[in-house]
Amino acid sequence: MVDVQTDDGGFQWLQRELAELDRYSLQIGIFGEDDSFYVMIANVHEFGMTIKAKKRFLVIPLKKEYKDVDPKTLDLFFLRTKEGHNFLCKNVGKDRIEFCYMLAKSVTIPERSFIRSAFDEKNDEWMDFLERKIEKLCDMEIDAKTVFENLGARIAGDIQEKIRNIRSPKNSPITVRNKGTDNPLIDTGELRRHVTWKLVRDDDLV
Protein backbone atom coordinates (compact mmCIF):
# COMPACT_ATOMS: atom_id res chain seq x y z
CA MET A 1 0.00 0.00 0.00
CA VAL A 2 1.39 3.42 -0.96
CA ASP A 3 0.78 6.21 1.56
CA VAL A 4 0.01 9.34 -0.45
CA GLN A 5 -1.67 12.51 0.77
CA THR A 6 -4.53 13.68 -1.48
CA ASP A 7 -3.20 17.26 -1.89
CA ASP A 8 -0.83 18.93 -4.31
CA GLY A 9 1.87 16.55 -3.12
CA GLY A 10 -0.35 13.63 -4.01
CA PHE A 11 -1.04 15.04 -7.46
CA GLN A 12 2.68 15.53 -8.07
CA TRP A 13 3.32 11.97 -6.92
CA LEU A 14 0.71 10.66 -9.36
CA GLN A 15 2.19 12.66 -12.25
CA ARG A 16 5.64 11.31 -11.42
CA GLU A 17 4.47 7.69 -11.18
CA LEU A 18 2.53 7.90 -14.44
CA ALA A 19 5.69 9.17 -16.10
CA GLU A 20 7.59 6.29 -14.48
CA LEU A 21 5.43 3.81 -16.40
CA ASP A 22 7.32 4.80 -19.57
CA ARG A 23 10.67 4.12 -17.92
CA TYR A 24 10.00 0.50 -17.01
CA SER A 25 10.02 -2.61 -19.17
CA LEU A 26 9.98 -6.33 -18.47
CA GLN A 27 12.24 -9.14 -19.65
CA ILE A 28 10.61 -12.56 -19.39
CA GLY A 29 12.14 -15.99 -19.88
CA ILE A 30 15.26 -17.96 -18.97
CA PHE A 31 18.41 -15.88 -18.76
CA GLY A 32 21.89 -16.95 -19.83
CA GLU A 33 23.57 -15.29 -16.88
CA ASP A 34 21.39 -17.42 -14.58
CA ASP A 35 22.11 -20.78 -16.26
CA SER A 36 23.22 -21.19 -19.88
CA PHE A 37 22.36 -24.91 -19.82
CA TYR A 38 18.67 -24.21 -19.29
CA VAL A 39 18.73 -21.49 -21.95
CA MET A 40 19.88 -24.20 -24.36
CA ILE A 41 17.21 -26.64 -23.16
CA ALA A 42 14.54 -23.95 -23.50
CA ASN A 43 15.60 -23.17 -27.08
CA VAL A 44 15.51 -26.85 -28.03
CA HIS A 45 11.94 -27.25 -26.77
CA GLU A 46 10.73 -23.86 -27.94
CA PHE A 47 11.80 -24.34 -31.55
CA GLY A 48 12.55 -28.07 -31.89
CA MET A 49 15.86 -29.53 -33.04
CA THR A 50 17.43 -32.47 -34.80
CA ILE A 51 20.52 -33.72 -32.95
CA LYS A 52 23.01 -35.56 -35.16
CA ALA A 53 25.76 -37.88 -33.97
CA LYS A 54 29.23 -36.30 -33.96
CA LYS A 55 30.75 -39.70 -34.54
CA ARG A 56 28.93 -42.81 -35.71
CA PHE A 57 25.95 -42.99 -33.35
CA LEU A 58 24.09 -41.26 -30.57
CA VAL A 59 23.88 -43.61 -27.59
CA ILE A 60 20.40 -43.52 -26.01
CA PRO A 61 19.79 -45.35 -22.69
CA LEU A 62 16.72 -47.57 -22.75
CA LYS A 63 16.32 -47.80 -18.98
CA LYS A 64 16.70 -45.26 -16.21
CA GLU A 65 19.54 -47.18 -14.55
CA TYR A 66 21.68 -46.69 -17.66
CA LYS A 67 21.03 -42.97 -17.99
CA ASP A 68 24.28 -41.78 -16.37
CA VAL A 69 26.41 -44.87 -17.02
CA ASP A 70 29.22 -44.91 -19.58
CA PRO A 71 28.49 -47.88 -21.89
CA LYS A 72 32.24 -48.54 -22.13
CA THR A 73 32.24 -49.60 -18.47
CA LEU A 74 29.71 -52.39 -19.15
CA ASP A 75 30.12 -55.78 -20.77
CA LEU A 76 27.93 -55.12 -23.81
CA PHE A 77 27.66 -56.45 -27.31
CA PHE A 78 26.36 -54.90 -30.52
CA LEU A 79 23.09 -56.17 -32.01
CA ARG A 80 21.42 -55.13 -35.25
CA THR A 81 17.82 -56.22 -35.79
CA LYS A 82 16.50 -57.37 -39.13
CA GLU A 83 14.68 -54.02 -39.37
CA GLY A 84 18.06 -52.28 -39.24
CA HIS A 85 17.86 -50.91 -35.68
CA ASN A 86 21.07 -50.93 -33.65
CA PHE A 87 21.42 -51.70 -29.94
CA LEU A 88 23.98 -52.36 -27.24
CA CYS A 89 22.90 -55.35 -25.17
CA LYS A 90 24.13 -57.57 -22.36
CA ASN A 91 23.58 -61.16 -21.36
CA VAL A 92 21.38 -61.51 -18.27
CA GLY A 93 20.96 -65.27 -18.12
CA LYS A 94 20.70 -68.38 -20.21
CA ASP A 95 19.33 -67.46 -23.62
CA ARG A 96 18.29 -64.03 -22.30
CA ILE A 97 19.57 -60.59 -23.20
CA GLU A 98 18.75 -57.09 -22.06
CA PHE A 99 18.58 -54.12 -24.43
CA CYS A 100 20.57 -51.38 -22.69
CA TYR A 101 21.12 -48.67 -25.30
CA MET A 102 19.74 -47.77 -28.68
CA LEU A 103 22.15 -46.40 -31.28
CA ALA A 104 20.85 -43.74 -33.66
CA LYS A 105 22.41 -41.45 -36.23
CA SER A 106 20.06 -38.62 -35.25
CA VAL A 107 17.22 -37.77 -32.90
CA THR A 108 14.54 -35.17 -33.64
CA ILE A 109 13.06 -33.27 -30.69
CA PRO A 110 9.73 -31.72 -31.79
CA GLU A 111 8.77 -28.13 -31.11
CA ARG A 112 6.96 -27.70 -27.80
CA SER A 113 6.66 -23.93 -27.50
CA PHE A 114 5.92 -22.76 -23.97
CA ILE A 115 7.00 -19.10 -24.23
CA ARG A 116 5.63 -17.98 -27.60
CA SER A 117 2.47 -20.06 -27.18
CA ALA A 118 1.87 -18.61 -23.71
CA PHE A 119 2.16 -15.08 -25.14
CA ASP A 120 -0.26 -15.96 -27.94
CA GLU A 121 -2.80 -17.42 -25.51
CA LYS A 122 -2.46 -15.02 -22.59
CA ASN A 123 -1.57 -11.63 -24.08
CA ASP A 124 -5.12 -10.22 -23.85
CA GLU A 125 -5.41 -11.38 -20.23
CA TRP A 126 -2.08 -9.78 -19.39
CA MET A 127 -3.14 -6.47 -20.94
CA ASP A 128 -6.36 -6.54 -18.89
CA PHE A 129 -4.28 -7.31 -15.79
CA LEU A 130 -1.98 -4.36 -16.58
CA GLU A 131 -4.94 -2.01 -17.02
CA ARG A 132 -6.31 -3.00 -13.62
CA LYS A 133 -2.94 -2.36 -12.00
CA ILE A 134 -2.69 1.06 -13.66
CA GLU A 135 -6.15 1.87 -12.28
CA LYS A 136 -4.79 1.05 -8.81
CA LEU A 137 -1.88 3.39 -9.48
CA CYS A 138 -4.33 6.14 -10.46
CA ASP A 139 -6.12 5.50 -7.17
CA MET A 140 -2.71 5.96 -5.49
CA GLU A 141 -2.75 2.42 -4.10
CA ILE A 142 0.46 1.20 -5.78
CA ASP A 143 3.39 2.81 -7.59
CA ALA A 144 4.74 2.24 -11.11
CA LYS A 145 7.42 -0.21 -10.03
CA THR A 146 4.83 -2.37 -8.27
CA VAL A 147 2.66 -2.35 -11.42
CA PHE A 148 5.45 -3.99 -13.40
CA GLU A 149 6.54 -6.28 -10.60
CA ASN A 150 3.00 -7.66 -10.39
CA LEU A 151 2.82 -8.05 -14.17
CA GLY A 152 6.20 -9.81 -14.34
CA ALA A 153 5.19 -12.28 -11.65
CA ARG A 154 1.88 -12.94 -13.44
CA ILE A 155 3.50 -13.59 -16.83
CA ALA A 156 6.26 -15.81 -15.43
CA GLY A 157 3.67 -17.79 -13.48
CA ASP A 158 1.54 -18.33 -16.59
CA ILE A 159 4.56 -19.55 -18.58
CA GLN A 160 5.44 -21.96 -15.77
CA GLU A 161 1.86 -23.22 -15.82
CA LYS A 162 2.14 -23.71 -19.59
CA ILE A 163 5.18 -25.94 -19.04
CA ARG A 164 3.20 -28.04 -16.53
CA ASN A 165 0.20 -28.38 -18.84
CA ILE A 166 1.80 -29.20 -22.21
CA ARG A 167 0.94 -32.75 -23.27
CA SER A 168 1.67 -32.72 -27.01
CA PRO A 169 3.76 -33.77 -28.84
CA LYS A 170 4.25 -36.65 -26.42
CA ASN A 171 7.63 -37.97 -25.34
CA SER A 172 8.77 -41.22 -26.89
CA PRO A 173 8.14 -44.35 -24.80
CA ILE A 174 11.90 -44.56 -24.14
CA THR A 175 11.97 -41.02 -22.74
CA VAL A 176 8.89 -41.64 -20.60
CA ARG A 177 10.48 -44.78 -19.17
CA ASN A 178 13.72 -42.95 -18.38
CA LYS A 179 11.98 -39.94 -16.83
CA GLY A 180 9.24 -41.82 -15.02
CA THR A 181 6.65 -39.29 -16.20
CA ASP A 182 4.73 -38.61 -19.42
CA ASN A 183 4.84 -34.80 -19.08
CA PRO A 184 6.95 -33.75 -22.10
CA LEU A 185 8.57 -30.71 -20.44
CA ILE A 186 8.85 -31.95 -16.86
CA ASP A 187 11.75 -34.07 -15.64
CA THR A 188 13.44 -32.56 -12.60
CA GLY A 189 11.30 -29.39 -12.68
CA GLU A 190 14.37 -27.17 -13.12
CA LEU A 191 13.32 -25.82 -16.53
CA ARG A 192 10.07 -24.54 -15.03
CA ARG A 193 11.84 -23.05 -12.02
CA HIS A 194 14.27 -21.17 -14.25
CA VAL A 195 11.48 -19.18 -15.90
CA THR A 196 11.60 -15.74 -14.34
CA TRP A 197 11.32 -12.03 -15.04
CA LYS A 198 13.49 -8.95 -14.68
CA LEU A 199 12.45 -5.35 -14.30
CA VAL A 200 14.44 -2.88 -16.39
CA ARG A 201 14.39 0.88 -15.83
CA ASP A 202 15.53 3.33 -18.49
CA ASP A 203 17.34 6.09 -16.61
CA ASP A 204 18.06 8.02 -19.81
CA LEU A 205 14.47 9.14 -20.32
CA VAL A 206 13.83 12.74 -19.30
RAQUI-V498540 format. One record per residue. N is the residue number from 1. RES is the residue in one letter. OMEGA is omega in whole degrees, 0 to 359 (none if undefined). BURIAL is 1 if it has 9 or more other ideal C-beta (glycine too) atoms within 8 Angstrom, else 0. Layout:
BEGIN
N,RES,OMEGA,BURIAL
N,RES,OMEGA,BURIAL
END
This chain:
BEGIN
1,M,179,0
2,V,181,0
3,D,182,0
4,V,177,1
5,Q,183,0
6,T,175,0
7,D,180,0
8,D,178,0
9,G,178,0
10,G,179,1
11,F,178,0
12,Q,178,0
13,W,181,1
14,L,178,1
15,Q,181,0
16,R,183,0
17,E,175,1
18,L,176,1
19,A,180,0
20,E,179,1
21,L,180,1
22,D,182,0
23,R,188,1
24,Y,171,1
25,S,183,0
26,L,168,1
27,Q,185,0
28,I,174,1
29,G,178,1
30,I,191,1
31,F,183,1
32,G,180,0
33,E,177,0
34,D,180,0
35,D,184,1
36,S,180,0
37,F,182,0
38,Y,170,1
39,V,178,1
40,M,180,0
41,I,180,1
42,A,180,1
43,N,180,1
44,V,182,1
45,H,183,1
46,E,186,1
47,F,184,0
48,G,182,1
49,M,170,0
50,T,181,0
51,I,181,0
52,K,181,0
53,A,176,1
54,K,177,0
55,K,185,0
56,R,185,0
57,F,160,1
58,L,181,1
59,V,187,1
60,I,180,1
61,P,182,1
62,L,177,1
63,K,185,1
64,K,183,1
65,E,179,0
66,Y,188,1
67,K,184,0
68,D,182,0
69,V,177,1
70,D,181,0
71,P,181,1
72,K,180,0
73,T,183,0
74,L,178,1
75,D,187,0
76,L,174,1
77,F,182,0
78,F,178,0
79,L,174,1
80,R,180,0
81,T,180,0
82,K,176,0
83,E,178,0
84,G,177,0
85,H,185,0
86,N,182,1
87,F,166,1
88,L,187,1
89,C,174,1
90,K,176,1
91,N,180,1
92,V,179,0
93,G,182,0
94,K,178,0
95,D,179,0
96,R,176,0
97,I,176,0
98,E,176,0
99,F,185,1
100,C,182,1
101,Y,170,1
102,M,178,1
103,L,183,1
104,A,178,1
105,K,178,0
106,S,176,1
107,V,179,0
108,T,176,0
109,I,184,1
110,P,177,0
111,E,173,0
112,R,185,1
113,S,175,1
114,F,177,1
115,I,180,1
116,R,181,0
117,S,177,1
118,A,178,1
119,F,179,0
120,D,185,0
121,E,191,0
122,K,188,1
123,N,180,0
124,D,178,0
125,E,180,0
126,W,179,1
127,M,176,0
128,D,178,0
129,F,180,1
130,L,179,1
131,E,179,0
132,R,179,0
133,K,178,1
134,I,175,1
135,E,178,0
136,K,177,1
137,L,180,1
138,C,175,0
139,D,179,0
140,M,178,1
141,E,178,0
142,I,178,1
143,D,185,1
144,A,180,1
145,K,180,1
146,T,177,1
147,V,184,1
148,F,175,1
149,E,178,1
150,N,180,1
151,L,178,1
152,G,179,1
153,A,180,1
154,R,182,1
155,I,179,1
156,A,179,1
157,G,179,0
158,D,178,1
159,I,176,1
160,Q,178,1
161,E,178,0
162,K,178,1
163,I,180,1
164,R,190,1
165,N,181,0
166,I,179,1
167,R,184,0
168,S,355,0
169,P,182,0
170,K,170,0
171,N,174,0
172,S,177,0
173,P,179,0
174,I,180,1
175,T,178,0
176,V,181,1
177,R,180,1
178,N,181,1
179,K,186,1
180,G,178,0
181,T,180,0
182,D,175,0
183,N,188,0
184,P,185,1
185,L,180,1
186,I,171,1
187,D,176,0
188,T,184,0
189,G,184,0
190,E,178,0
191,L,180,1
192,R,182,1
193,R,181,0
194,H,176,1
195,V,183,1
196,T,181,1
197,W,177,1
198,K,179,0
199,L,182,1
200,V,179,0
201,R,178,0
202,D,182,0
203,D,181,0
204,D,179,0
205,L,180,0
206,V,none,0
END
